[in-house]
Amino acid sequence: MNVVRQALLAPKASYTFVGLKVRFLGEGTFEDIWTEPMDYYNGIFTTQMVEGVTLRMGLHPERLVRVPEKDVLDWMIVENDGTLIGGYTIRLAYEHMTSEEKEEFIRITGYLME
């Protein structure tokens, strides 16, 4: 988390995306969604929704949401050359993909998976 907080304080010109994966809870269900942190203060991130949440009304793209640091599941930084920093849930999913799925994933995202 220190890496993300530092990226917010002093972002590098090479960063194209900084993201936080947050779990949103509904009645007996949940959604894990990537958000874009805009600010951090006193243990709470202010994040912008990147995609909508289907289980709770009003959590649509571009909406700002306050997220306690303890509710962050994962974080990632993407650099302009495709280098992925963090993104541990993405890396885990990638490890379980077939060769064809990996090839398609890289084609779509442009991530460098080292």
N, CA, C and O of each residue as an XYZ file, in Angstrom:
456
protein
N       0.820     -1.195      0.000
C       0.000      0.000      0.000
C       0.862      1.257      0.000
O       0.441      2.304     -0.492
N       2.055      1.154      0.547
C       2.942      2.316      0.518
C       3.248      2.742     -0.910
O       3.380      3.934     -1.188
N       3.360      1.781     -1.814
C       3.661      2.082     -3.220
C       2.527      2.915     -3.823
O       2.782      3.892     -4.527
N       1.298      2.539     -3.554
C       0.149      3.283     -4.085
C       0.066      4.675     -3.482
O      -0.159      5.653     -4.194
N       0.247      4.763     -2.176
C       0.206      6.090     -1.544
C       1.285      6.995     -2.120
O       1.039      8.178     -2.357
N       2.475      6.453     -2.347
C       3.564      7.230     -2.942
C       3.212      7.644     -4.370
O       3.514      8.760     -4.792
N       2.567      6.729     -5.116
C       2.165      7.043     -6.488
C       1.158      8.182     -6.529
O       1.143      8.962     -7.481
N       0.319      8.283     -5.508
C      -0.631      9.394     -5.444
C       0.059     10.702     -5.081
O      -0.298     11.763     -5.593
N       1.047     10.621     -4.196
C       1.774     11.825     -3.765
C       2.703     12.356     -4.845
O       2.793     13.565     -5.058
N       3.390     11.454     -5.522
C       4.370     11.858     -6.532
C       4.300     10.907     -7.729
O       5.188     10.075     -7.917
N       3.244     11.031     -8.535
C       3.099     10.124     -9.669
C       4.214     10.323    -10.696
O       4.633     11.446    -10.978
N       4.678      9.206    -11.243
C       5.685      9.265    -12.298
C       4.997      9.520    -13.631
O       3.853      9.115    -13.836
N       5.692     10.184    -14.522
C       5.140     10.469    -15.844
C       4.826      9.187    -16.611
O       3.989      9.195    -17.514
N       5.491      8.087    -16.260
C       5.288      6.821    -16.961
C       4.015      6.093    -16.528
O       3.635      5.112    -17.167
N       3.347      6.538    -15.470
C       2.142      5.860    -14.998
C       0.959      6.212    -15.896
O       0.662      7.387    -16.113
N       0.290      5.189    -16.411
C      -0.922      5.426    -17.188
C      -2.177      5.088    -16.386
O      -3.266      5.561    -16.712
N      -2.031      4.273    -15.338
C      -3.173      3.926    -14.494
C      -2.681      3.498    -13.124
O      -1.718      2.740    -13.000
N      -3.352      3.993    -12.104
C      -3.160      3.533    -10.723
C      -4.540      3.053    -10.281
O      -5.523      3.784    -10.399
N      -4.609      1.821     -9.769
C      -5.907      1.271     -9.416
C      -5.925      0.580     -8.071
O      -4.912      0.070     -7.592
N      -7.113      0.577     -7.471
C      -7.375     -0.165     -6.243
C      -8.540     -1.097     -6.510
O      -9.559     -0.678     -7.060
N      -8.400     -2.363     -6.125
C      -9.512     -3.310     -6.227
C     -10.238     -3.308     -4.884
O      -9.640     -3.524     -3.829
N     -11.549     -3.057     -4.956
C     -12.372     -2.904     -3.767
C     -13.539     -3.888     -3.851
O     -14.104     -4.098     -4.925
N     -13.893     -4.485     -2.722
C     -15.053     -5.378     -2.664
C     -16.269     -4.587     -2.218
O     -16.261     -3.943     -1.169
N     -17.324     -4.647     -3.042
C     -18.607     -4.029     -2.707
C     -19.574     -5.146     -2.341
O     -19.736     -6.111     -3.087
N     -20.211     -5.007     -1.191
C     -21.091     -6.048     -0.664
C     -22.550     -5.744     -0.944
O     -22.987     -4.594     -0.895
N     -23.294     -6.803     -1.239
C     -24.746     -6.731     -1.390
C     -25.347     -7.763     -0.459
O     -24.645     -8.314      0.389
N     -26.615     -8.029     -0.601
C     -27.272     -9.023      0.243
C     -26.858    -10.421     -0.206
O     -27.371    -10.944     -1.196
N     -25.925    -11.016      0.533
C     -25.474    -12.368      0.231
C     -24.568    -12.498     -0.973
O     -24.291    -13.612     -1.417
N     -24.104    -11.396     -1.507
C     -23.236    -11.437     -2.686
C     -22.237    -10.286     -2.624
O     -22.314     -9.429     -1.743
N     -21.300    -10.277     -3.567
C     -20.317     -9.201     -3.610
C     -19.800     -9.041     -5.033
O     -19.967     -9.919     -5.880
N     -19.166     -7.889     -5.272
C     -18.464     -7.616     -6.528
C     -17.111     -7.010     -6.193
O     -17.015     -6.100     -5.369
N     -16.066     -7.519     -6.836
C     -14.729     -6.952     -6.711
C     -14.482     -6.086     -7.936
O     -14.480     -6.582     -9.063
N     -14.275     -4.795     -7.717
C     -14.209     -3.814     -8.799
C     -12.932     -2.992     -8.693
O     -12.532     -2.586     -7.602
N     -12.297     -2.750     -9.834
C     -11.150     -1.840     -9.867
C     -11.657     -0.410     -9.857
O     -12.588     -0.063    -10.584
N     -11.039      0.412     -9.032
C     -11.351      1.832     -8.941
C     -10.048      2.612     -9.122
O      -8.957      2.046     -9.047
N     -10.175      3.880     -9.355
C      -8.996      4.738     -9.542
C      -8.865      5.693     -8.360
O      -9.694      6.588     -8.192
N      -7.820      5.508     -7.531
C      -7.678      6.391     -6.368
C      -7.348      7.819     -6.796
O      -6.514      8.050     -7.672
N      -8.021      8.763     -6.156
C      -7.807     10.176     -6.453
C      -7.079     10.881     -5.306
O      -6.367     11.864     -5.512
N      -7.277     10.346     -4.078
C      -6.719     10.995     -2.901
C      -6.628      9.965     -1.772
O      -7.330      8.954     -1.772
N      -5.755     10.246     -0.823
C      -5.620      9.417      0.374
C      -5.412     10.340      1.559
O      -4.559     11.227      1.530
N      -6.204     10.121      2.605
C      -6.036     10.903      3.815
C      -6.518     10.088      5.009
O      -7.639      9.580      5.028
N      -5.649      9.979      5.994
C      -6.005      9.398      7.284
C      -6.637      8.005      7.165
O      -7.643      7.714      7.812
N      -6.031      7.149      6.328
C      -6.493      5.770      6.211
C      -7.644      5.542      5.255
O      -8.165      4.430      5.169
N      -8.053      6.586      4.530
C      -9.188      6.452      3.614
C      -8.796      6.964      2.222
O      -8.277      8.070      2.070
N      -9.058      6.136      1.227
C      -8.871      6.537     -0.166
C     -10.173      7.119     -0.690
O     -11.254      6.610     -0.393
N     -10.065      8.182     -1.466
C     -11.184      8.645     -2.275
C     -10.894      8.108     -3.667
O      -9.886      8.453     -4.285
N     -11.796      7.255     -4.152
C     -11.579      6.606     -5.438
C     -12.695      6.962     -6.404
O     -13.813      7.295     -6.009
N     -12.356      6.882     -7.674
C     -13.348      7.101     -8.714
C     -13.707      5.745     -9.305
O     -12.825      4.950     -9.632
N     -14.992      5.486     -9.439
C     -15.435      4.236    -10.036
C     -15.000      4.205    -11.500
O     -15.164      5.186    -12.226
N     -14.446      3.077    -11.924
C     -14.025      2.893    -13.315
C     -15.135      2.197    -14.090
O     -15.376      2.488    -15.262
N     -15.800      1.281    -13.419
C     -16.943      0.591    -14.004
C     -18.054      0.568    -12.968
O     -17.807      0.813    -11.788
N     -19.244      0.283    -13.387
C     -20.371      0.297    -12.475
C     -20.483     -0.974    -11.658
O     -20.028     -2.041    -12.070
N     -21.093     -0.841    -10.498
C     -21.390     -1.979     -9.641
C     -22.856     -2.317     -9.866
O     -23.715     -1.436     -9.817
N     -23.140     -3.574    -10.111
C     -24.526     -3.948    -10.413
C     -25.357     -4.230     -9.176
O     -26.586     -4.203     -9.242
N     -24.713     -4.501     -8.048
C     -25.501     -4.885     -6.879
C     -25.886     -3.728     -5.977
O     -26.670     -3.926     -5.049
N     -25.373     -2.539     -6.206
C     -25.761     -1.367     -5.413
C     -26.039     -0.202     -6.344
O     -25.210      0.151     -7.182
N     -27.198      0.385     -6.192
C     -27.583      1.526     -7.022
C     -26.668      2.720     -6.738
O     -26.229      2.929     -5.607
N     -26.397      3.480     -7.766
C     -25.650      4.720     -7.607
C     -24.141      4.593     -7.712
O     -23.447      5.609     -7.769
N     -23.613      3.376     -7.740
C     -22.164      3.216     -7.874
C     -21.836      3.017     -9.350
O     -21.548      1.908     -9.800
N     -21.887      4.108    -10.078
C     -21.688      4.088    -11.522
C     -20.326      4.678    -11.871
O     -19.698      5.324    -11.032
N     -19.863      4.460    -13.106
C     -18.563      5.014    -13.499
C     -18.470      6.516    -13.227
O     -19.438      7.257    -13.402
N     -17.304      6.938    -12.803
C     -16.928      8.322    -12.500
C     -17.420      8.809    -11.140
O     -17.053      9.908    -10.724
N     -18.215      8.052    -10.454
C     -18.658      8.451     -9.108
C     -17.501      8.307     -8.131
O     -16.727      7.354     -8.227
N     -17.373      9.236     -7.197
C     -16.347      9.171     -6.169
C     -16.872      8.401     -4.962
O     -18.001      8.608     -4.518
N     -16.030      7.508     -4.441
C     -16.396      6.671     -3.307
C     -15.246      6.695     -2.312
O     -14.082      6.611     -2.703
N     -15.565      6.808     -1.042
C     -14.538      6.761      0.019
C     -14.380      5.308      0.457
O     -15.357      4.624      0.758
N     -13.118      4.849      0.485
C     -12.822      3.451      0.795
C     -11.747      3.395      1.878
O     -10.633      3.876      1.667
N     -12.069      2.812      3.038
C     -11.030      2.632      4.063
C      -9.930      1.706      3.524
O     -10.213      0.756      2.794
N      -8.704      1.988      3.883
C      -7.569      1.194      3.412
C      -7.763     -0.293      3.690
O      -7.332     -1.124      2.890
N      -8.392     -0.644      4.793
C      -8.594     -2.048      5.161
C      -9.517     -2.770      4.183
O      -9.524     -4.001      4.151
N     -10.295     -2.039      3.386
C     -11.221     -2.645      2.424
C     -10.620     -2.806      1.029
O     -11.303     -3.259      0.110
N      -9.356     -2.442      0.866
C      -8.688     -2.589     -0.430
C      -8.167     -4.023     -0.551
O      -7.414     -4.487      0.305
N      -8.569     -4.719     -1.612
C      -8.155     -6.099     -1.843
C      -6.827     -6.195     -2.581
O      -6.039     -7.106     -2.328
N      -6.578     -5.272     -3.483
C      -5.395     -5.324     -4.337
C      -5.134     -3.920     -4.874
O      -5.986     -3.037     -4.784
N      -3.956     -3.736     -5.427
C      -3.613     -2.467     -6.057
C      -2.765     -2.763     -7.285
O      -2.141     -3.821     -7.375
N      -2.743     -1.833     -8.224
C      -1.878     -1.970     -9.390
C      -1.519     -0.612     -9.952
O      -2.243      0.373     -9.803
N      -0.374     -0.604    -10.601
C       0.072      0.554    -11.361
C       0.458      0.015    -12.732
O       1.157     -0.994    -12.833
N       0.005      0.685    -13.783
C       0.376      0.310    -15.143
C       1.198      1.447    -15.711
O       0.790      2.608    -15.679
N       2.373      1.093    -16.236
C       3.235      2.093    -16.864
C       2.974      2.117    -18.367
O       2.406      1.178    -18.924
N       3.395      3.200    -19.013
C       3.074      3.384    -20.425
C       3.658      2.316    -21.348
O       3.207      2.191    -22.487
N       4.637      1.551    -20.899
C       5.168      0.452    -21.712
C       4.445     -0.862    -21.430
O       4.815     -1.899    -21.980
N       3.405     -0.830    -20.571
C       2.639     -2.027    -20.241
C       3.092     -2.738    -18.981
O       2.464     -3.710    -18.560
N       4.181     -2.265    -18.366
C       4.667     -2.892    -17.139
C       3.590     -2.797    -16.066
O       3.052     -1.725    -15.790
N       3.288     -3.956    -15.465
C       2.304     -4.036    -14.407
C       3.034     -4.138    -13.078
O       3.822     -5.059    -12.861
N       2.770     -3.194    -12.196
C       3.333     -3.207    -10.850
C       2.187     -3.565     -9.916
O       1.110     -2.975    -10.003
N       2.404     -4.522     -9.028
C       1.320     -4.985     -8.167
C       0.376     -5.858     -8.976
O       0.819     -6.724     -9.730
N      -0.915     -5.635     -8.823
C      -1.897     -6.409     -9.580
C      -1.843     -7.893     -9.263
O      -1.860     -8.731    -10.164
N      -1.778     -8.210     -7.988
C      -1.567     -9.596     -7.569
C      -2.742    -10.503     -7.917
O      -2.530    -11.676     -8.223
N      -3.970     -9.999     -7.881
C      -5.110    -10.830     -8.270
C      -5.105    -11.065     -9.775
O      -5.531    -12.124    -10.235
N      -4.634    -10.100    -10.538
C      -4.502    -10.265    -11.987
C      -3.439    -11.320    -12.283
O      -3.640    -12.188    -13.132
N      -2.324    -11.243    -11.590
C      -1.241    -12.211    -11.790
C      -1.688    -13.631    -11.446
O      -1.330    -14.584    -12.138
N      -2.467    -13.767    -10.380
C      -2.959    -15.080     -9.983
C      -3.893    -15.644    -11.054
O      -3.781    -16.812    -11.425
N      -4.802    -14.825    -11.542
C      -5.713    -15.270    -12.601
C      -4.924    -15.649    -13.857
O      -5.245    -16.637    -14.517
N      -3.902    -14.872    -14.184
C      -3.076    -15.124    -15.366
C      -2.374    -16.480    -15.266
O      -2.276    -17.205    -16.256
N      -1.889    -16.818    -14.080
C      -1.206    -18.097    -13.874
C      -2.106    -19.286    -14.192
O      -1.621    -20.347    -14.584
N      -3.409    -19.111    -14.026
C      -4.353    -20.207    -14.232
C      -4.969    -20.215    -15.631
O      -5.838    -21.040    -15.913
N      -4.537    -19.314    -16.505
C      -5.057    -19.265    -17.872
C      -4.321    -20.268    -18.761
O      -3.170    -20.627    -18.514
N      -5.028    -20.702    -19.799
C      -4.382    -21.531    -20.816
C      -3.464    -20.634    -21.645
O      -3.522    -19.409    -21.528
N      -2.629    -21.230    -22.468
C      -1.732    -20.450    -23.334
C      -2.522    -19.516    -24.237
O      -2.135    -18.367    -24.447
N      -3.635    -20.018    -24.773
C      -4.465    -19.195    -25.662
C      -5.102    -18.040    -24.901
O      -5.169    -16.920    -25.407
N      -5.569    -18.313    -23.685
C      -6.167    -17.257    -22.864
C      -5.126    -16.202    -22.490
O      -5.422    -15.007    -22.490
N      -3.920    -16.641    -22.174
C      -2.847    -15.693    -21.844
C      -2.543    -14.788    -23.032
O      -2.391    -13.575    -22.887
N      -2.457    -15.403    -24.207
C      -2.170    -14.624    -25.418
C      -3.251    -13.575    -25.664
O      -2.943    -12.427    -25.984
N      -4.504    -13.962    -25.516
C      -5.620    -13.029    -25.700
C      -5.620    -11.942    -24.628
O      -5.867    -10.775    -24.929
N      -5.348    -12.315    -23.392
C      -5.287    -11.355    -22.287
C      -4.227    -10.285    -22.556
O      -4.484     -9.093    -22.391
N      -3.038    -10.720    -22.969
C      -1.956     -9.770    -23.263
C      -2.333     -8.886    -24.450
O      -2.055     -7.687    -24.447
N      -2.966     -9.477    -25.460
C      -3.379     -8.700    -26.634
C      -4.364     -7.603    -26.235
O      -4.265     -6.470    -26.706
N      -5.319     -7.947    -25.360
C      -6.358     -6.985    -24.971
C      -5.821     -5.927    -24.003
O      -6.110     -4.742    -24.165
N      -5.046     -6.341    -23.005
C      -4.618     -5.400    -21.967
C      -3.327     -4.667    -22.295
O      -3.144     -3.515    -21.900
N      -2.431     -5.335    -23.019
C      -1.122     -4.744    -23.288
C      -0.162     -4.846    -22.103
O       0.927     -4.273    -22.139
N      -0.558     -5.571    -21.055
C       0.294     -5.708    -19.877
C       1.535     -6.538    -20.200
O       1.484     -7.465    -21.008
N       2.632     -6.194    -19.566
C       3.833     -7.012    -19.594
C       3.802     -7.873    -18.332
O       3.951     -7.358    -17.224
N       3.614     -9.148    -18.494
C       3.507    -10.070    -17.355
C       4.841    -10.757    -17.191
O       5.136    -11.722    -17.896
N       5.657    -10.268    -16.258
C       6.994    -10.835    -16.055
C       7.000    -11.745    -14.865
O       8.037    -12.318    -14.532
